């Protein structure tokens, strides 16, 4: 780990439970807007993954939720819309564009970053802004931003405090299994990393899509791997046919402890198909509890898998030269 993870990304991940707890208990002032009927979460990369999580958490509420990963706000925004912009660096051009559009449209806004142009814009335009320290890299800072936002937007999001605290406790339990202090055959993150040799195809049910997207992104950024994701139900109508030919792809099944009964039936059928076709696959199950606990603990386990895979592949997970190239060209 020390030889290839030169800047020590894994050391930050070893502290995720403490980071989550400290972030949620921080003295950041809360934001409370009334009569909100539409929340827009805007962000790219790791910041976009935060929007995916909040969209999943709020999916069973009466609030309409949109996730924007790009330049444009939905045309339906108005004075009853709450726009949450997150850029861990504070300089993401797409998210800054959304922030400016939301301000001009008269939306309610809260912005989160570690400084940069986003902080400057919010200060100039008197927009609610919270500064959150970046830890190592945007993707490593995931828990600090997630739990700070849960604290700041508590009155608007209406996420149960007990669910938040339970999710942090589960993070601590997950760490005991996956951290760098447990490099043995019982470490599920390391075992999965050792198994991956080709192109992972990640299957997920409806509620766990944010974990699948995050795993894809982490494998791409940290391990520099091509990855695909498939909704387990939708794939039954198209993607499953791809397995009729020999492939270097490897199926990974992300399963929830209490998936919908029809989804459980589909998992059973899919596993039978892989077994009959002699296709090796791996299963990763969520913890029990709220959707927040399920998602953040899956992300923890799977992010660590991507770091282990990078080390096993003799790759430093931190540099993102291709992203830096794109950013150098984007105005």
ABEGO torsion letter per residue (X at the ends): XAAABAAGAAAAAAAAAAAAAAAAABABBBBBBBGBABBBBBEBEAAAAAAAAAAAAAAABABBBBBBBEABBBAABBAABBBBBBBAAGABAAAAAAAAAAAAAGBBBBBBBAEEAAAAAAAAAGBBBBBBBBBGBAAAAAAAAAAAAAAAAAAAAGBBAAAAAAAAAAAAAAAAAABAABBBAABAAAAAAAABABBBBBBBBAAAAAAAAAAAAAAAAAAGBBBBBBBAAAAAAAAAAAAABBBABBBBBBBBABBBAAAAAAAAAAAAAAAAAGBBBBBBBBBBEBAAAAAAAAAAAAAAAAAAAAAAAGBBAABBAAAAAAAAABX
